[in-house]
Amino acid sequence: MVIRYDKDIDVIYIKLTDGIVAESDEDKPGIILDFDDFGNIVGIEVLNASEKINQPNGIIYEVA
């Protein structure tokens, strides 16, 4: 998994797999889901991230 925040355009992209994006769908305003040919989620894009996330440039990673 790769999480990337672009502060210049205020977008967070969470890449879940190395799959090829075949289709994208804006699930909620500003939340875009990317799918492969089989309907699996490849990535999640959050537009205007600083308005939706408290600290878009900070990540806490936990493994349980």
C-alpha positions in Angstrom: 0.0 0.0 0.0 1.2 3.5 -0.9 -0.3 6.7 0.6 0.7 9.9 -1.1 -0.4 13.5 -0.2 0.2 16.2 -2.8 0.0 19.5 -0.9 0.0 21.6 -4.0 -3.3 20.3 -5.2 -4.5 19.1 -1.7 -5.1 15.5 -2.8 -4.5 12.2 -1.0 -4.2 9.0 -3.0 -4.2 5.6 -1.3 -2.9 2.9 -3.7 -4.0 -0.5 -2.4 -2.7 -2.7 -5.2 -0.6 -2.6 -8.4 -3.7 -3.3 -10.5 -4.6 -1.3 -13.6 -7.4 1.2 -13.1 -10.2 0.4 -15.5 -12.9 2.5 -14.0 -13.3 5.3 -11.4 -16.4 6.3 -9.5 -17.0 9.3 -7.2 -18.7 7.5 -4.3 -19.2 10.6 -2.3 -18.4 14.2 -3.3 -14.6 14.4 -3.4 -14.0 10.7 -2.7 -13.1 8.7 -5.9 -12.7 5.0 -5.9 -10.6 3.3 -8.6 -11.5 -0.2 -9.7 -9.7 -2.8 -11.9 -11.4 -4.9 -14.6 -12.8 -7.3 -11.9 -14.4 -4.7 -9.7 -11.7 -4.8 -7.1 -10.7 -1.5 -5.5 -7.2 -0.4 -6.7 -7.1 3.0 -5.0 -8.9 5.8 -3.2 -8.5 9.5 -4.0 -9.5 12.2 -1.6 -9.9 15.6 -3.1 -9.6 18.8 -0.9 -8.0 16.5 1.7 -7.2 19.3 4.2 -11.0 19.9 4.5 -11.8 16.3 5.2 -8.7 15.0 7.1 -7.2 16.6 10.3 -3.6 16.1 9.3 -3.4 15.1 5.6 0.4 15.1 5.7 0.7 12.9 8.9 0.1 9.1 8.9 -0.1 6.7 11.8 0.5 3.1 10.7 -0.7 0.3 13.0 -0.6 -3.5 12.6 -2.8 -5.5 14.8 
